Structure formats: C-alpha cells, structure tokens
Amino acid sequence: MIIATIVGKLGQDAEVREANGHKFLSFSVASNTRDKDGNTHTDWIRCTTNAEKLAEFLKKGKSVSVVGELKPSIYNNTVQLDMRCMNVELVGKKEE
C-alpha cells in the first residue's frame, strides 16, 4: 500500500457518484513538477472519497491537499494514478 500526499489544483468540479448503492465523491487533482531543465510536467490524480458533502467546496481551480492510498495502473500504455482519499483539505488564501 502506498500512502501519499498530493497538493495541486482541481481540474473540474467534484461530482457525487453512486455505485453498488454507495455514494462517493470523484474529482481530479493536477500536480505540477519541474525537471532539471525547467520544463513543467503535469500529473493528474483521479481521487475518490466517501465525503460527498465536500462537493459544494471542491470547485475547478481550487487548491487542495489530499492524503490517501495511491494506486498506479497502466491503461493504453499510459500510467494512471488513482487515489482513495482519507483526508481532503482546501489550501491557499482565504479569498480563494
């Protein structure tokens, strides 16, 4: 099990979804890194949590910190990062 902390911006408004009679919240976080040449690379982490009441606060462009179980997978020769979040926190300035 890989437990990670990701800080980034929401790529879209969070969505409440339902599967097998259980509701959950789904959202994507963009995390940017720079290589030694100064080039920026964006990783997208697909997040889920059972805290669907957070949907009203998790809007596109908001900065968040998420902690949870990270599960990398490969789909069409592309690495995908999925996270089952245990903690979601808004970060940044109060007016944001």
Secondary structure, DSSP 8 states (H G I E B T S, - for coil): -EEEEEEEEESS--EEEEETTEEEEEEEEEEEEE-TTS-EEEEEEEEEES-GGGGGT--TT-EEEEEEEEEEEEETTEEEEEEEEEEEEE-S-TT-
